[in-house]
């Protein structure tokens, strides 16, 4: 079983506004409401690929109820802990101005709630997988990822972490199976600006030296890089397509990689599945479907140029 953890789920209100102007009343030309949060995105794409999984985390208030309703409607098993105060956050994403977002804070999560999550993690056994993804609320201890990974150490649980800076670096000593920074996050860790795939490779290997088993680096339109456990390093340009919605593309890459690895235990296949899933979500209004991923997989796997393996 794959479990995902989202500490601060959201309802994402995605709107387009033609000719947006500050200081004036603007009206939407399109709008969409989706459940959000990196772990939930991973769960939804896994579900689209037909892989059973359980979404863990916290929800509160009427927005929390709506998050649960929507993800269950999508076929995802939800085991989210209800918080009795506040509401789950609403994130406004303005499509008309690329990358412009206003994200809510979400409810405060008490130590008692954290302990409830820890108890739910006790069911994980050898062969299970856990995905820790996204930022954490200010009310939570900043070493929570490390505490979770440490708690599961020695159980042969496959752990994937998609987080930034200290949240990511602090788990490396426990040898997570997969980490997925993007090139900007990777650059932040080492104080470098990394723009092209060739620049990313040595720093992905450094994270392996620090403890990560596999390092998957997403690079948006530049493609992706994988430094794999077996010593191989794969890089591939992004598939061709029109960017429609970049939200959730990195999470989809994690889901695709895990799905590919569990299917064939082959790093090349897992990498290509990850790239295909991430790109398919970027080229779609919603998160990628199985059919969209399979179509792009063929483009990735049979690309005649840009796909290289270093050993």
N, C-alpha and C positions, 0 to 999 in steps of 0.2 A: 504494500500500500504506500502511496505517496501522500504525504501531508504537507500542506503549505501554511505558513504563519503570516498574517497581516495584522500588525498591531494597531493600525489606524485606517481602517477601511473608509471608503467615501462613496457618496453619490457624485459622479462627475457630470456637471451640467455643461455640455459642449455646445457653443453657440457661434454662429456666423453673423457678423454685422457689416453690411455694406457701407463703405465710406465712414468708418467710425470717427467720431469727433469728441475730443475731451470737452467737458463742461456743458454738453448739450444732451438732450434726450435722444438715445439711439434705440432703434428697434431691430429685433433679430430677423434675419432672412432664413435661418434654419436653426433648429435646436434639437438636442438629443440628450437623454438622461441614461447613464450607464453606471452599474456598480464599478467601483474603482479601488485601487490599491494593488501594489505589485504582486503580492502573494495571491490575491484573488484572480488577477489576470493570468497568472501561471495556472491556477486551478481551472479557469474557464477554457484555456487553450488545450490543456490536457484532456478535459472533458470533451472538447470538440474532436480530439484525436481518438476518442473512445477509451481513454485510460481512467480507470476509477481512482478517485482521490478524495481527500477530506480537507476542507478549508478550516483552519483554526484562527483564532484572533478574538477581537472584542468589538461589540456593537452597542449602541445606546440610542434610546428614544425612537421617534417615528422614522427617522432616516435609517436607523439601524434595522428596524423591521422591514423597511423597503429593500435594503441591501440583501437581507436574507431571502426575501421573497423572490427577488430578481435572480440571484445566483442559483437558487433551487429550481426556478423555472428553466434555467439553462442546463439543468441536470447535474449540478455540483452539489455534493453532500456538504452541508454546512454544520459545523460544531462550534459556533461562535459564542463566546461568553457574553451574556447581557450585563451591561453596567447600569445601575439604577439611577444615575444622574447624568445630565447633559445629553447631547445628541451626537451621533456620528457626523463627521464633517461633510460639508458640501464644497466641492471644488469647482470653480468657474474656469473654463478653458475657452479662450477667445480665438477661434480659428482664423479670423480675419487678419490678426496680427500674429504671425508665427511665433510660437513659444511663449505667448502671453498667458499667464495663469494667475488666479488668486485662489490659494488653497486654505481651507479652514483649519482650525486647530484640533478639533475633536475633543472628546471627553477626557478627564483626568483618570488615569488608571492606577488604582491603589495597589499596595503590596499584596493585599488579600486576593485581588484579581490576578496578579502575576502568579501567585501560588497556585491558583486554579488552573492556569495554563500549564504550569510545570507538572501538575498532576495528570493532565490530559496527555502530556508527552510521555508518561510512563508506559503507555501501551506500545510504544515503538519497539520493534524487535529487529533482529538480524534480517537483512534483506529489504527492510523498509527504507524509504527515502524521506528526507525533510528538507523543505525549501524555506529559507529565511530571507525575506526580501523587503527592501524599502527602509525608510527612516523610522525613527521611534519618537513617540510623543515626549515632550519635555518632562512629563510627570513620571517617566520610567527611568530606571537606572541606565546609565550610558554603557554599561558592560553587559547588558541583557543578552546579546547574541553570544558573547563569550560564555556566559553562565549556562546557557542552553546547550551549547556545543560541548562544554565540559561535562555537563550532566549526562550526556549521551555517549561520552567517550567510552570505548571498549565494547559497545553493543553491536558493532558492525552495521551501523545505520549510515546510509549514503547521504551526506549532507551537502546541500548547495546553498551558497550565500551570494546574494546580489545586494550589496550595500556600499556605502562610501567610506573612505578614509579609515578612522579608527574602528568603526563597527566591523569593517572588513579585515583590517590588519590584525586586530586583536584575536581573531579566531584561527589564524594561520598555524599556530603552534599545534593545533589539534588536527591538522591535515584534512581539511574539508575536501570532499571528492571534486567539487566544482565551485569556482568563484567566477563571477561575471561582472567585472568593471567595464565601463565604456572607456574610450581612449582619454577623455578628459579626466575622469576619475583616476585612471591609472597614472596620468601625468601629475595630478595633484599629490599622489602618494610620494612620488619621487622628485617633485619640484621641476618637472619638465613639461614642455609643450609637445604633444605627440599628435601629428596630423595624418601621417601615412602609415600603411601597414608595416613597412620595413622598420620604421622607428619604434613601433610597438613591441616587436618580437623580443628584443633583449630584456625589456622591462617585464614582460609576461613571464619570461624565464626566471627573473629575479624573484617574482612572487612564488614560483615553484620552489626556488631555493629557500624561501622563507617558510615553506610548509604546504602550500596548496598542491593538490594532486593534479588537477587540470585547471588551466586558466583560459577562459573564453572572453575575448575582448570584442565588444560591439563597437562599430565605428560609423553608424548611420549610412550615408551614401557612399562612404569609402569601403564598406564591406565589413569583414571580421577576421580575427586571428584566433587560432587555437594552439596553445602549447599543451600537448597531451602527456599523459603519464608515461607512455612508452617511448618518450624522447622525440617523437615527431612533432613538427610544427606546421600547421596548415594555415594558409591564408587564401582568401577569395574576395573578389570585388562584389559589390552589391548587385543583385539581379536587376534587370531593367524593369522599370515600372514607374507609375506616377504616384508620388507621395500624396496621400489623402489624409492620413491621421497617424502621426508618429507615436501617440500615446499607447503604451503597452507593447511596443515593438521589442524592446529589450527583454521584457518578461516573457513574451512569446518565444524568443530565442532560447531562453532557459527551458521552457516547456518542450520545445522541439528537440533540443539536445538530449534532455532526459528521456523523452519518448524514443528517440533514435538509439540511445545507448541501451535502454532496456529491451529494445526489439532485437538488436544484433550484437551487442557488446563489441562494437566496432567504432573507432574514433572518427574515421572519415565519414561514415554514415551518420553518426550523431552530429558531427559538425555541420554537414550539409543539411540535415533536418533542422538544426537550429537556425541556420542562415535563412532557409526557406520559410520557416515559421515566422521569424522576425520580419522579414520582408513582406510576407503575405499580410500581416497585420498592418504594416505601414501603408500598404496599397489598398486598404479596405476601410470603410467607415466603421466597421466593427472589428472585433478580434478575429483572427484567421480561422477559417473552417478547414476541415480535413482536406476537402477537395482543392481549396486554394493552396494549401501547403504542398500537397502532392504535385500539383501543376508546377509550382516554382522549384520544387526539389529536382525535377527533371532538368530545368534550366541550370541549376547550380551544379549538379553532378556531371552533366555532359558539357559544361563550358569548355571551350577549346583554348581559352587563354586566361591568365591571371590566377589559376589555381595551382599552387605549388606546395610541395611537401619538403621540409628540411629535416634531416635526421642527424 
